[in-house]
């Protein structure tokens, strides 16, 4: 008797047909990872250079007259991302009677019309060592006692394209001391 549900011929046995891959979960996971990594880069990158903007009309701290800045030099180097980093080095002397534990400096880069092309404010960083590379530390790590003279470095990841190339104006807008 013939049963149509039962196959009488040989059956081929082999690997199952490949299932179509669903790429949507993988794309979503990659997007989430990219957002997290991008956020960390922005957050950690801004932590190193705690730059902020101070109004151009800001007055210098009253104690700033006791902290003359001398021997300014500028230099540039390339970073690993192909960008340019600008350094402003100099010396600061404490001619006053207070120990200085922190200095916030406003840096004004000007264009050829002598207008402000870039206004940046950051903590003054003292040079701790020069070999094998220049290492900096905040003033709070090595306070400036009366009579002390120290080298410092300000670091700029970007400088306005319209900058005229002259030394920027430095204004000590906040000084902590004891």
C-alpha positions as CSV (number, residue, x, y, z in Angstrom):
1,X,0.0,0.0,0.0
2,X,1.2,3.5,-0.8
3,X,1.7,6.0,1.9
4,X,2.4,9.5,0.6
5,X,3.8,10.7,3.9
6,X,6.7,8.2,3.8
7,X,9.5,8.8,1.4
8,X,10.6,5.7,-0.4
9,X,13.6,7.3,-2.2
10,X,17.0,8.2,-0.8
11,X,17.2,11.4,1.2
12,X,20.1,13.8,1.1
13,X,21.6,14.6,4.4
14,X,24.1,17.5,4.7
15,X,24.7,20.8,6.5
16,X,21.7,22.9,7.0
17,X,21.3,26.0,4.8
18,X,23.1,29.0,6.3
19,X,20.8,31.2,8.3
20,X,20.7,34.9,7.3
21,X,22.7,37.0,9.9
22,X,20.8,39.8,11.6
23,X,23.3,42.7,11.7
24,X,21.0,45.1,13.6
25,X,22.1,44.2,17.1
26,X,25.7,44.3,16.2
27,X,25.3,47.8,14.6
28,X,23.5,49.1,17.7
29,X,26.2,47.7,20.0
30,X,28.9,49.3,17.9
31,X,27.1,52.7,17.9
32,X,26.8,52.6,21.7
33,X,30.5,51.8,22.1
34,X,31.4,54.6,19.8
35,X,29.2,57.1,21.8
36,X,30.8,55.9,25.1
37,X,34.4,56.2,23.7
38,X,33.7,59.6,22.2
39,X,32.2,60.8,25.5
40,X,35.2,59.6,27.4
41,X,37.6,61.2,25.0
42,X,35.8,64.6,25.3
43,X,35.5,64.3,29.1
44,X,39.1,63.2,29.8
45,X,40.6,65.5,27.1
46,X,39.0,68.5,28.8
47,X,40.2,67.3,32.2
48,X,43.8,67.7,31.2
49,X,43.6,71.2,29.9
50,X,41.0,72.9,32.2
51,X,40.7,75.8,29.9
52,X,37.8,78.2,30.3
53,X,36.9,81.7,29.0
54,X,37.3,84.8,31.1
55,X,35.8,88.1,29.8
56,X,38.4,90.2,28.0
57,X,37.6,93.1,30.4
58,X,38.6,91.0,33.5
59,X,40.9,92.7,35.9
60,X,44.2,91.3,37.1
61,X,44.3,90.0,40.6
62,X,45.7,92.6,43.0
63,X,48.6,90.4,44.0
64,X,49.6,90.0,40.3
65,X,51.9,93.0,40.6
66,X,54.1,90.9,42.9
67,X,54.4,88.1,40.3
68,X,56.3,89.4,37.3
69,X,56.6,87.1,34.3
70,X,59.8,87.2,32.3
71,X,61.8,85.2,29.7
72,X,58.9,84.2,27.5
73,X,59.6,81.7,24.7
74,X,57.2,80.0,22.4
75,X,57.6,76.7,20.6
76,X,55.5,74.2,18.6
77,X,55.4,70.5,18.1
78,X,53.2,68.0,16.3
79,X,51.0,65.6,18.1
80,X,50.2,62.0,17.2
81,X,46.9,63.0,15.6
82,X,48.7,65.2,13.1
83,X,47.8,68.4,14.8
84,X,50.0,71.2,16.2
85,X,50.6,71.9,19.9
86,X,51.8,75.4,21.0
87,X,53.9,75.9,24.1
88,X,54.4,79.2,26.0
89,X,57.3,78.9,28.5
90,X,58.5,81.6,30.9
91,X,59.6,82.4,34.4
92,X,57.5,83.8,37.3
93,X,59.0,85.3,40.4
94,X,57.2,85.9,43.7
95,X,58.3,89.4,44.9
96,X,55.5,89.7,47.4
97,X,55.1,88.5,51.0
98,X,52.6,85.7,50.5
99,X,53.1,82.1,49.5
100,X,51.2,81.5,46.3
101,X,49.3,78.1,46.0
102,X,47.5,78.7,42.7
103,X,47.5,81.0,39.7
104,X,44.9,81.3,37.0
105,X,46.1,83.1,33.9
106,X,44.1,84.6,31.0
107,X,45.9,84.3,27.6
108,X,44.8,86.7,24.8
109,X,46.0,85.9,21.3
110,X,45.5,88.8,19.0
111,X,45.1,89.1,15.2
112,X,46.8,91.6,12.8
113,X,44.1,94.2,13.6
114,X,45.1,93.8,17.3
115,X,41.7,92.3,18.1
116,X,41.4,89.3,20.3
117,X,41.5,86.2,18.1
118,X,41.5,83.7,21.0
119,X,40.7,84.2,24.7
120,X,41.7,81.3,26.9
121,X,42.0,80.9,30.7
122,X,43.9,78.1,32.4
123,X,45.9,77.3,35.5
124,X,49.5,78.2,35.4
125,X,51.6,75.0,35.4
126,X,55.1,74.9,36.8
127,X,57.8,72.9,35.2
128,X,58.8,70.0,37.5
129,X,61.4,68.3,35.4
130,X,62.9,68.7,31.9
131,X,64.5,65.3,31.4
132,X,63.7,63.0,29.7
133,X,60.7,65.3,28.8
134,X,59.1,68.4,30.2
135,X,56.7,67.5,33.0
136,X,54.5,70.1,34.6
137,X,52.6,70.3,37.9
138,X,50.1,72.8,39.4
139,X,51.3,75.6,41.6
140,X,49.6,73.9,44.5
141,X,52.0,70.9,44.3
142,X,55.0,73.3,44.7
143,X,53.8,76.6,46.1
144,X,55.8,79.8,45.3
145,X,57.2,81.2,48.5
146,X,58.3,84.8,48.8
147,X,61.5,85.2,46.7
148,X,61.0,82.0,44.7
149,X,61.5,82.0,40.9
150,X,60.1,79.1,38.8
151,X,59.8,78.1,35.2
152,X,56.3,77.5,33.9
153,X,54.6,76.2,30.7
154,X,51.2,76.9,29.2
155,X,50.0,74.4,26.6
156,X,47.6,75.1,23.7
157,X,46.1,72.3,21.7
158,X,44.8,74.8,19.2
159,X,45.5,78.4,18.4
160,X,43.2,80.6,16.2
161,X,44.2,80.7,12.5
162,X,43.9,84.4,12.6
163,X,46.5,84.8,15.4
164,X,49.2,87.2,14.3
165,X,52.1,85.1,15.7
166,X,53.1,87.7,18.3
167,X,53.4,86.7,22.0
168,X,50.0,86.6,23.6
169,X,49.0,88.9,26.4
170,X,49.1,87.2,29.9
171,X,46.9,88.4,32.7
172,X,47.0,86.8,36.2
173,X,43.2,86.9,36.9
174,X,43.1,84.8,40.1
175,X,45.8,84.0,42.7
176,X,45.4,81.8,45.7
177,X,47.8,82.2,48.6
178,X,48.4,82.0,52.3
